């Protein structure tokens, strides 16, 4: 017992559905004993560590190492991480990069095999992962599950390649994650009956309730742009065994501010039972994905946290395998050097490349972006015409949106978008789900071209242009992630986000919302590098 670690506190014992004073003894990274006592010196609470049940680490703009450094401060000890974003850029090498980078820290990453690379045939990606590639990944102990099956039409039509990927996961005894926004009725049942066990894309309680009835686990998502906590949280009263918490996509400033701890606090404020909260935040992911993560029992890995109270869930300390990885808001995980990988091959564009000649149309289709949602609406508007060209109409908030292929030279795809609110200047990003071409939106062609060229110059990044002022946050790792310290990235992102909002945008996360405007698998109207796409009919509009 000389090297044993003993932690005192009020133990939140999910298994006994009880909170009581206890001493937790840790030896060799595992809990060797839990002893109930009559009194304790410390009044904090001991909980199992939090788990993000679905996240794209790349969307934090941080490497796995840096993501872990920030996440542990908020009590997160593990994540179910889909490396889909980097796989679309760098293929198998990208997946292996994430796995190996994650191994450099004690944080318990659980990476999946991306199921949809590319997500559709209607866009240009940097790689393809076929069913043989997916099988190779699933055969590895480093790969824990088949990542979200976004191609739900392929499942419903029993596409051969799609079904081979699902079958491979079943053969290896690994979970298949889902992605079926708005899918209801017989089609939802068929999708779930294919062996797909989760969904983080439910828009309404009714949709989630129906999918739960078919046996599915529902993930309550609260990311930087997409948020469904308010719509779904009441389900945790009734279905604690089928609910988990996740972030999906979280920008660095959001991650620096909080993680799953915030969802626990919000759930407590809504009078959700404490043990239901613990079940969703700490227990269900371990059971569902068969994770090597402790659940605060004797013999488990010593993955637990100390929180100040059970109201705000302010994290005082985080332990992984008995090691203190964060304490009092400070991370104990060190940064490591990262050698970038990337795939980027496009030349700067000119303002003339963005001109849209007017051909007499009375109405033009317009994407309506919705704050806090991935889904968009389809609108029709009379175009504003100047010098025989259709131009941005800031008075009606109809702006030009552009996607530039980053993998080879091609003419930009151009469309129109509403609700970004930009009155002057432009923003651009090489984070553009799912293929991560360059996407930009702005009030005038000169600003849009300048913002795009700043991203090209850095071989990836996010940029903002306002007159003669310009900022760019470089993302040299696959055009998705920075190689810098996570807290510095969060600070730099906060600055460029503030600048983007100063252009007039009312959106909570302009860059995150922009990144989803090329996400064709989410209805209703999106823009890929190949053109304007109708997500309901699964065909190009123009």
QUIHU-V741261 format. One record per residue. RES is the residue in three letters. PHI is phi in degrees with one decimal (999 if undefined). NEAR is the number of other ideal C-beta (glycine too) atoms within 12 Angstrom. D_FIRST is the distance of its C-alpha to the first C-alpha in Angstrom with 2 decimals. Layout:
BEGIN
RES & PHI & NEAR & D_FIRST
RES & PHI & NEAR & D_FIRST
END
This chain:
BEGIN
UNK & 999 & 11 & 0.00
UNK & -59.9 & 6 & 3.81
UNK & -99.1 & 12 & 5.48
UNK & -73.2 & 19 & 4.91
UNK & -103.9 & 26 & 8.41
UNK & -118.9 & 26 & 9.79
UNK & -114.5 & 37 & 13.56
UNK & -105.8 & 26 & 16.04
UNK & 167.2 & 36 & 19.55
UNK & -84.3 & 30 & 22.27
UNK & -79.7 & 39 & 21.28
UNK & -91.6 & 40 & 24.32
UNK & -94.2 & 30 & 23.79
UNK & -60.0 & 33 & 26.57
UNK & -72.0 & 19 & 26.08
UNK & -99.3 & 16 & 26.58
UNK & 49.9 & 17 & 29.04
UNK & -148.6 & 17 & 27.42
UNK & -119.3 & 26 & 25.97
UNK & -152.0 & 23 & 23.67
UNK & -64.0 & 26 & 21.11
UNK & -155.2 & 32 & 17.55
UNK & -114.6 & 27 & 13.95
UNK & -106.5 & 44 & 12.74
UNK & -104.2 & 24 & 9.12
UNK & -118.1 & 33 & 9.21
UNK & -135.9 & 21 & 7.61
UNK & 52.3 & 17 & 10.33
UNK & 81.3 & 24 & 12.91
UNK & -123.4 & 27 & 12.85
UNK & -78.6 & 34 & 12.34
UNK & -90.4 & 25 & 10.06
UNK & -162.0 & 24 & 11.28
UNK & -126.4 & 34 & 14.16
UNK & -116.7 & 19 & 14.84
UNK & -74.2 & 20 & 18.33
UNK & -127.4 & 21 & 18.77
UNK & -85.6 & 10 & 22.02
UNK & -148.2 & 14 & 21.78
UNK & -137.9 & 24 & 20.08
UNK & -85.4 & 13 & 20.65
UNK & -108.4 & 23 & 21.40
UNK & -95.5 & 18 & 24.33
UNK & -73.1 & 32 & 23.94
UNK & -112.9 & 39 & 23.66
UNK & -103.9 & 44 & 21.12
UNK & -126.8 & 48 & 23.09
UNK & -61.0 & 48 & 22.86
UNK & -66.1 & 51 & 24.11
UNK & -77.4 & 50 & 27.88
UNK & -132.1 & 51 & 29.81
UNK & -84.8 & 55 & 33.33
UNK & -81.8 & 51 & 34.96
UNK & -167.2 & 46 & 37.86
UNK & -150.7 & 53 & 38.38
UNK & -97.7 & 52 & 40.39
UNK & -55.5 & 51 & 38.26
UNK & -57.2 & 48 & 41.46
UNK & -70.2 & 46 & 43.04
UNK & -77.9 & 45 & 40.67
UNK & 65.5 & 53 & 42.45
UNK & -119.3 & 47 & 39.03
UNK & -68.2 & 47 & 37.34
UNK & -52.8 & 41 & 34.24
UNK & -57.4 & 37 & 32.14
UNK & -72.2 & 40 & 33.91
UNK & -57.9 & 50 & 33.92
UNK & -61.7 & 44 & 30.13
UNK & -57.7 & 39 & 29.91
UNK & -80.8 & 47 & 32.03
UNK & -66.7 & 50 & 30.80
UNK & -65.7 & 43 & 27.11
UNK & -60.2 & 37 & 28.32
UNK & -100.2 & 44 & 29.71
UNK & 86.9 & 50 & 26.67
UNK & -81.8 & 53 & 27.93
UNK & -111.7 & 52 & 25.35
UNK & -157.6 & 47 & 27.78
UNK & -147.2 & 47 & 31.50
UNK & -96.8 & 46 & 34.10
UNK & -114.0 & 54 & 36.18
UNK & -98.2 & 53 & 39.73
UNK & -83.7 & 51 & 40.92
UNK & -59.5 & 50 & 44.47
UNK & -66.4 & 48 & 45.74
UNK & -70.3 & 50 & 45.01
UNK & -64.6 & 46 & 46.04
UNK & -67.6 & 46 & 49.46
UNK & -96.8 & 49 & 49.82
UNK & -120.6 & 36 & 48.17
UNK & 64.2 & 30 & 47.72
UNK & -59.2 & 30 & 45.10
UNK & -61.7 & 24 & 44.29
UNK & -66.8 & 41 & 43.43
UNK & -62.0 & 44 & 41.00
UNK & -65.4 & 25 & 39.29
UNK & -58.7 & 36 & 39.17
UNK & -64.0 & 48 & 37.24
UNK & -61.6 & 30 & 34.73
UNK & -69.0 & 24 & 34.09
UNK & -63.6 & 38 & 33.98
UNK & -64.0 & 38 & 31.45
UNK & -70.3 & 20 & 29.12
UNK & -79.3 & 24 & 28.75
UNK & -130.5 & 36 & 26.47
UNK & -73.6 & 34 & 23.34
UNK & -53.3 & 45 & 25.61
UNK & -95.8 & 40 & 26.28
UNK & -74.9 & 41 & 30.01
UNK & -130.6 & 40 & 31.80
UNK & -88.0 & 44 & 35.26
UNK & -106.3 & 46 & 38.26
UNK & -92.8 & 46 & 41.40
UNK & -57.8 & 46 & 44.25
UNK & -95.7 & 52 & 46.92
UNK & -134.8 & 46 & 49.86
UNK & -126.6 & 43 & 50.57
UNK & -73.6 & 36 & 53.18
UNK & -65.3 & 43 & 53.04
UNK & -145.0 & 33 & 56.82
UNK & -88.5 & 24 & 59.79
UNK & -97.5 & 32 & 61.37
UNK & -150.5 & 37 & 59.51
UNK & -101.2 & 36 & 58.70
UNK & -110.6 & 40 & 55.11
UNK & -91.7 & 38 & 53.74
UNK & -159.7 & 32 & 52.48
UNK & -132.4 & 25 & 52.65
UNK & -113.7 & 40 & 49.91
UNK & -87.6 & 24 & 51.65
UNK & -63.8 & 28 & 50.27
UNK & -68.1 & 17 & 49.53
UNK & -62.6 & 29 & 47.45
UNK & -63.1 & 41 & 45.59
UNK & -62.1 & 26 & 44.96
UNK & -59.7 & 21 & 43.62
UNK & -65.5 & 40 & 41.13
UNK & -64.6 & 36 & 40.10
UNK & -71.2 & 18 & 39.46
UNK & -84.6 & 22 & 36.64
UNK & -66.5 & 15 & 33.03
UNK & -75.3 & 25 & 33.04
UNK & -110.1 & 39 & 35.64
UNK & -98.5 & 39 & 34.55
UNK & -165.4 & 44 & 37.86
UNK & -91.8 & 48 & 41.58
UNK & -67.2 & 50 & 42.18
UNK & -45.3 & 49 & 44.65
UNK & -84.4 & 46 & 47.89
UNK & -73.9 & 41 & 50.32
UNK & -80.8 & 37 & 53.32
UNK & -67.5 & 38 & 53.85
UNK & -61.8 & 30 & 57.57
UNK & -64.1 & 30 & 56.59
UNK & -67.4 & 37 & 54.50
UNK & -65.0 & 25 & 57.39
UNK & -91.1 & 17 & 59.86
UNK & 52.9 & 19 & 57.51
UNK & -56.0 & 21 & 57.82
UNK & -59.6 & 14 & 57.01
UNK & -65.1 & 27 & 54.58
UNK & -60.9 & 31 & 52.74
UNK & -68.4 & 26 & 52.39
UNK & -65.0 & 25 & 51.18
UNK & -65.6 & 44 & 48.29
UNK & -64.5 & 42 & 47.32
UNK & -62.8 & 24 & 47.71
UNK & -61.6 & 31 & 45.48
UNK & -61.9 & 37 & 42.65
UNK & -63.2 & 21 & 43.18
UNK & -63.0 & 18 & 43.22
UNK & -89.6 & 26 & 39.82
UNK & 67.8 & 17 & 38.45
UNK & -114.6 & 37 & 38.02
UNK & -67.1 & 39 & 38.99
UNK & -111.6 & 44 & 42.27
UNK & -84.7 & 47 & 42.42
UNK & -110.7 & 42 & 45.69
UNK & -165.6 & 46 & 48.04
UNK & -142.1 & 43 & 51.14
UNK & -61.9 & 35 & 52.45
UNK & 76.9 & 29 & 55.01
UNK & -73.1 & 35 & 55.16
UNK & -134.4 & 25 & 56.23
UNK & 61.3 & 18 & 57.72
UNK & -61.3 & 13 & 58.40
UNK & -69.2 & 22 & 57.39
UNK & -62.1 & 33 & 53.96
UNK & -63.2 & 21 & 53.51
UNK & -62.5 & 21 & 54.67
UNK & -61.7 & 40 & 52.24
UNK & -67.9 & 33 & 49.28
UNK & -64.7 & 21 & 50.48
UNK & -72.4 & 35 & 50.21
UNK & 100.1 & 29 & 46.45
UNK & -98.7 & 42 & 45.68
UNK & -110.8 & 40 & 42.94
UNK & -136.8 & 44 & 42.58
UNK & -150.8 & 46 & 44.87
UNK & -114.5 & 46 & 44.27
UNK & -114.0 & 43 & 48.00
UNK & -70.6 & 39 & 49.23
UNK & -84.6 & 31 & 51.70
UNK & -130.9 & 22 & 52.12
UNK & -62.1 & 25 & 50.43
UNK & -63.0 & 20 & 53.15
UNK & -62.1 & 28 & 52.41
UNK & -64.5 & 40 & 48.66
UNK & -61.4 & 25 & 49.33
UNK & -63.9 & 28 & 51.62
UNK & -68.2 & 42 & 49.14
UNK & -60.6 & 30 & 46.39
UNK & -60.9 & 20 & 48.94
UNK & -88.0 & 29 & 49.21
UNK & 99.0 & 23 & 45.46
UNK & -84.2 & 40 & 44.45
UNK & -91.1 & 39 & 41.39
UNK & -108.0 & 49 & 42.55
UNK & -99.6 & 48 & 40.80
UNK & -84.7 & 50 & 41.54
UNK & -105.1 & 43 & 42.18
UNK & -140.0 & 40 & 42.31
UNK & -103.1 & 41 & 42.92
UNK & -75.6 & 41 & 44.92
UNK & -118.9 & 38 & 48.20
UNK & -90.0 & 43 & 47.81
UNK & -137.6 & 33 & 46.64
UNK & -130.8 & 36 & 46.79
UNK & -57.3 & 37 & 44.25
UNK & -62.1 & 20 & 47.06
UNK & -71.5 & 24 & 48.95
UNK & -115.1 & 41 & 46.15
UNK & -60.3 & 35 & 43.45
UNK & -63.8 & 25 & 45.10
UNK & -65.0 & 37 & 44.40
UNK & -67.5 & 38 & 40.73
UNK & -61.7 & 21 & 41.86
UNK & -95.3 & 20 & 43.25
UNK & -126.7 & 28 & 41.41
UNK & -61.8 & 33 & 37.71
UNK & -80.9 & 22 & 36.85
UNK & -120.8 & 33 & 39.30
UNK & -120.1 & 46 & 38.73
UNK & -135.4 & 50 & 36.57
UNK & -105.7 & 50 & 36.67
UNK & -150.8 & 45 & 37.67
UNK & -109.5 & 49 & 39.33
UNK & 69.2 & 48 & 41.30
UNK & -135.7 & 41 & 42.68
UNK & -137.3 & 45 & 41.32
UNK & -73.1 & 48 & 42.74
UNK & -61.5 & 45 & 40.60
UNK & -67.0 & 31 & 41.68
UNK & -65.7 & 37 & 40.80
UNK & -67.2 & 41 & 37.34
UNK & -63.2 & 32 & 36.73
UNK & -82.8 & 22 & 37.73
UNK & 172.4 & 31 & 35.70
UNK & -145.0 & 44 & 34.77
UNK & -65.1 & 51 & 33.66
UNK & -55.7 & 44 & 32.50
UNK & -66.8 & 32 & 36.20
UNK & -68.1 & 44 & 37.13
UNK & -62.8 & 47 & 34.58
UNK & -63.4 & 32 & 36.08
UNK & -67.6 & 28 & 39.57
UNK & -65.4 & 38 & 38.80
UNK & -62.6 & 29 & 37.43
UNK & -64.4 & 18 & 40.64
UNK & -94.6 & 22 & 42.60
UNK & 65.4 & 15 & 40.87
UNK & -70.0 & 32 & 39.14
UNK & -55.1 & 21 & 36.61
UNK & -53.2 & 31 & 33.06
UNK & -74.9 & 30 & 31.71
UNK & -69.6 & 33 & 34.61
UNK & -62.8 & 40 & 33.72
UNK & -61.0 & 48 & 30.10
UNK & -59.4 & 37 & 31.52
UNK & -72.0 & 46 & 33.85
UNK & -86.2 & 51 & 31.59
UNK & -128.8 & 48 & 28.28
UNK & -100.1 & 40 & 28.73
UNK & -55.8 & 41 & 32.17
UNK & -61.1 & 45 & 31.84
UNK & -64.2 & 35 & 28.73
UNK & -69.2 & 24 & 30.58
UNK & -70.0 & 33 & 33.93
UNK & -97.5 & 39 & 33.01
UNK & 55.8 & 18 & 30.14
UNK & -84.8 & 35 & 27.81
UNK & -88.7 & 23 & 24.36
UNK & -131.6 & 40 & 23.25
UNK & -71.1 & 36 & 20.73
UNK & -122.7 & 35 & 22.32
UNK & 63.9 & 39 & 19.49
UNK & -129.5 & 26 & 18.61
UNK & -58.8 & 22 & 15.62
UNK & 94.2 & 18 & 15.47
UNK & -75.8 & 32 & 17.46
UNK & -58.2 & 32 & 17.10
UNK & -81.1 & 42 & 15.69
UNK & -107.9 & 43 & 19.25
UNK & -150.5 & 49 & 19.93
UNK & -133.2 & 48 & 21.73
UNK & -112.5 & 35 & 22.14
UNK & -119.9 & 40 & 25.80
UNK & -65.7 & 25 & 27.73
UNK & -155.9 & 23 & 29.68
UNK & -106.2 & 30 & 31.04
UNK & -110.5 & 19 & 34.50
UNK & -95.1 & 21 & 34.37
UNK & 55.2 & 37 & 30.92
UNK & -66.3 & 26 & 30.46
UNK & -84.8 & 40 & 27.28
UNK & -97.5 & 31 & 25.03
UNK & -157.9 & 37 & 22.21
UNK & -128.8 & 47 & 21.73
UNK & -118.4 & 41 & 18.68
UNK & -126.4 & 39 & 19.27
UNK & 51.4 & 29 & 16.61
UNK & 80.7 & 31 & 14.12
UNK & -93.9 & 27 & 16.27
UNK & -76.5 & 27 & 18.25
UNK & -99.5 & 36 & 21.77
UNK & -157.5 & 35 & 23.85
UNK & -153.6 & 21 & 23.83
UNK & 50.2 & 16 & 26.77
UNK & 80.0 & 22 & 29.39
UNK & -119.6 & 19 & 28.40
UNK & -84.2 & 35 & 27.28
UNK & -104.4 & 23 & 24.66
UNK & -87.6 & 34 & 26.14
UNK & -83.3 & 16 & 28.54
UNK & -68.6 & 27 & 32.10
UNK & -131.0 & 22 & 33.22
UNK & -71.9 & 14 & 36.72
UNK & -125.8 & 28 & 38.62
UNK & -90.3 & 13 & 41.80
UNK & -65.1 & 29 & 44.10
UNK & -120.4 & 32 & 45.82
UNK & -162.1 & 31 & 48.95
UNK & -148.4 & 34 & 52.27
UNK & -151.0 & 33 & 55.00
UNK & -149.3 & 21 & 58.70
UNK & -147.0 & 31 & 61.18
UNK & -93.5 & 19 & 63.65
UNK & -56.8 & 20 & 64.37
UNK & -105.7 & 34 & 66.68
UNK & -112.4 & 18 & 69.75
UNK & -59.1 & 23 & 70.93
UNK & -64.4 & 14 & 73.74
UNK & -65.3 & 26 & 71.24
UNK & -101.2 & 37 & 70.35
UNK & -67.2 & 25 & 73.91
UNK & -121.7 & 32 & 74.73
UNK & -60.8 & 17 & 78.51
UNK & -86.2 & 18 & 80.02
UNK & -114.4 & 13 & 81.76
UNK & 95.0 & 11 & 83.18
UNK & -65.8 & 17 & 80.45
UNK & -80.1 & 12 & 80.73
UNK & -137.9 & 17 & 77.04
UNK & -124.4 & 34 & 73.84
UNK & -71.7 & 32 & 70.52
UNK & -128.7 & 37 & 67.82
UNK & -76.4 & 47 & 64.05
UNK & -102.8 & 30 & 62.78
UNK & -75.8 & 47 & 59.20
UNK & -120.7 & 29 & 57.22
UNK & -61.9 & 26 & 54.59
UNK & 81.1 & 26 & 51.17
UNK & -132.9 & 33 & 52.45
UNK & -87.1 & 42 & 52.67
UNK & -69.4 & 32 & 55.80
UNK & -126.2 & 39 & 59.15
UNK & -110.3 & 23 & 62.66
UNK & -103.7 & 28 & 65.97
UNK & -123.0 & 24 & 68.72
UNK & -126.0 & 19 & 72.27
UNK & -137.6 & 26 & 73.92
UNK & -69.7 & 17 & 77.16
UNK & -74.1 & 28 & 76.37
UNK & -90.0 & 24 & 77.12
UNK & -116.4 & 19 & 79.49
UNK & -139.9 & 16 & 80.41
UNK & 53.9 & 12 & 82.61
UNK & 63.3 & 13 & 82.55
UNK & -130.0 & 21 & 78.74
UNK & -77.9 & 32 & 76.17
UNK & -128.8 & 30 & 74.01
UNK & -60.9 & 42 & 71.06
UNK & -120.8 & 25 & 72.10
UNK & -66.7 & 26 & 69.86
UNK & -62.9 & 15 & 72.03
UNK & -102.0 & 21 & 71.02
UNK & 58.8 & 30 & 67.54
UNK & -113.3 & 34 & 68.40
UNK & -107.5 & 46 & 66.79
UNK & -83.5 & 47 & 66.83
UNK & -120.3 & 49 & 63.71
UNK & -132.4 & 48 & 63.47
UNK & -122.4 & 48 & 61.37
UNK & -113.9 & 46 & 61.67
UNK & -62.5 & 35 & 60.59
UNK & -97.0 & 45 & 58.07
UNK & -97.4 & 29 & 58.16
UNK & -161.3 & 17 & 61.87
UNK & -66.9 & 17 & 65.00
UNK & -159.2 & 23 & 66.46
UNK & -66.5 & 21 & 68.37
UNK & -64.0 & 40 & 66.28
UNK & -92.8 & 38 & 66.11
UNK & -131.5 & 40 & 67.29
UNK & -148.4 & 45 & 67.28
UNK & -129.0 & 42 & 67.26
UNK & -143.5 & 49 & 64.58
UNK & -122.4 & 35 & 64.49
UNK & 93.4 & 32 & 61.99
UNK & -78.1 & 43 & 60.49
UNK & 71.8 & 31 & 62.72
UNK & -68.4 & 43 & 63.04
UNK & -99.7 & 25 & 66.20
UNK & -154.2 & 27 & 66.02
UNK & 81.6 & 40 & 64.15
UNK & -162.5 & 50 & 61.78
UNK & -129.1 & 57 & 58.21
UNK & -146.1 & 54 & 57.09
UNK & -157.5 & 52 & 53.97
UNK & -93.5 & 54 & 52.93
UNK & -93.7 & 52 & 50.37
UNK & -145.4 & 50 & 52.70
UNK & -60.3 & 48 & 51.29
UNK & -107.7 & 49 & 51.37
UNK & -91.5 & 48 & 53.13
UNK & 60.9 & 53 & 52.54
UNK & -77.8 & 47 & 56.02
UNK & -89.3 & 53 & 57.06
UNK & -121.8 & 53 & 57.99
UNK & -145.1 & 56 & 59.79
UNK & -142.0 & 54 & 61.59
UNK & -171.1 & 44 & 63.96
UNK & -92.3 & 35 & 67.16
UNK & -153.7 & 32 & 69.20
UNK & -64.5 & 34 & 69.37
UNK & -62.7 & 29 & 69.02
UNK & -67.5 & 37 & 65.70
UNK & -62.5 & 47 & 64.40
UNK & -61.8 & 34 & 65.37
UNK & -64.7 & 34 & 63.79
UNK & -63.8 & 51 & 60.48
UNK & -63.1 & 50 & 60.44
UNK & -67.2 & 33 & 61.29
UNK & -63.2 & 35 & 58.45
UNK & -66.9 & 48 & 56.03
UNK & -63.0 & 33 & 57.86
UNK & -59.6 & 24 & 57.78
UNK & -90.6 & 32 & 53.95
UNK & 57.8 & 27 & 53.68
UNK & 125.4 & 45 & 51.95
UNK & 157.9 & 44 & 51.01
UNK & -121.1 & 49 & 52.15
UNK & -137.5 & 43 & 55.12
UNK & -143.1 & 43 & 57.26
UNK & -125.7 & 37 & 60.83
UNK & -141.2 & 30 & 62.78
UNK & 62.6 & 18 & 66.09
UNK & -85.0 & 10 & 65.45
UNK & -90.3 & 22 & 61.78
UNK & -148.3 & 30 & 59.22
UNK & -131.6 & 32 & 55.43
UNK & -144.4 & 35 & 53.41
UNK & -106.4 & 43 & 49.70
UNK & -71.7 & 33 & 49.35
UNK & -129.0 & 48 & 47.35
UNK & -73.6 & 30 & 47.64
UNK & -88.7 & 43 & 45.10
UNK & 60.4 & 47 & 47.34
UNK & 69.1 & 46 & 49.17
UNK & -122.2 & 52 & 46.30
UNK & -130.7 & 47 & 43.42
UNK & -88.4 & 40 & 43.09
UNK & -96.9 & 32 & 41.23
UNK & -90.2 & 30 & 40.49
UNK & -55.8 & 26 & 37.55
UNK & -60.3 & 40 & 37.11
UNK & -71.8 & 27 & 37.66
UNK & -67.6 & 24 & 40.80
UNK & -61.9 & 39 & 42.08
UNK & -60.8 & 33 & 41.53
UNK & -65.8 & 21 & 43.49
UNK & -66.9 & 31 & 46.26
UNK & -67.9 & 44 & 46.51
UNK & -57.1 & 26 & 46.82
UNK & -66.7 & 22 & 49.73
UNK & -74.7 & 40 & 51.59
UNK & -64.8 & 36 & 51.04
UNK & -62.5 & 21 & 52.59
UNK & -64.9 & 32 & 55.49
UNK & -60.1 & 45 & 56.02
UNK & -69.6 & 26 & 56.26
UNK & -69.8 & 24 & 58.73
UNK & -73.4 & 38 & 61.09
UNK & 119.9 & 26 & 61.57
UNK & -72.1 & 37 & 59.00
UNK & -90.6 & 21 & 57.73
UNK & -65.8 & 33 & 55.04
UNK & -64.6 & 27 & 51.44
UNK & -143.5 & 40 & 50.37
UNK & -56.3 & 44 & 53.55
UNK & -68.6 & 49 & 51.95
UNK & -66.0 & 44 & 49.76
UNK & -60.7 & 47 & 52.81
UNK & -58.0 & 52 & 54.89
UNK & -63.6 & 46 & 52.42
UNK & -95.9 & 45 & 53.03
UNK & -75.9 & 52 & 56.83
UNK & -109.5 & 53 & 56.88
UNK & -86.6 & 51 & 54.63
UNK & -66.8 & 47 & 57.26
UNK & -77.6 & 40 & 55.23
UNK & -108.8 & 40 & 55.14
UNK & -61.6 & 31 & 58.58
UNK & -116.1 & 31 & 61.15
UNK & -133.8 & 39 & 62.48
UNK & -140.8 & 48 & 60.70
UNK & -123.2 & 45 & 61.75
UNK & -106.0 & 46 & 60.72
UNK & -66.0 & 39 & 62.03
UNK & -100.7 & 31 & 64.67
UNK & 143.1 & 28 & 65.99
UNK & -77.6 & 36 & 65.75
UNK & -123.7 & 37 & 64.09
UNK & -93.2 & 25 & 64.50
UNK & -75.0 & 36 & 61.19
UNK & -84.2 & 21 & 62.95
UNK & -91.4 & 16 & 65.57
UNK & 53.9 & 23 & 63.36
UNK & -154.3 & 19 & 66.20
UNK & -74.2 & 24 & 67.43
UNK & -85.5 & 29 & 69.57
UNK & -159.6 & 22 & 71.14
END
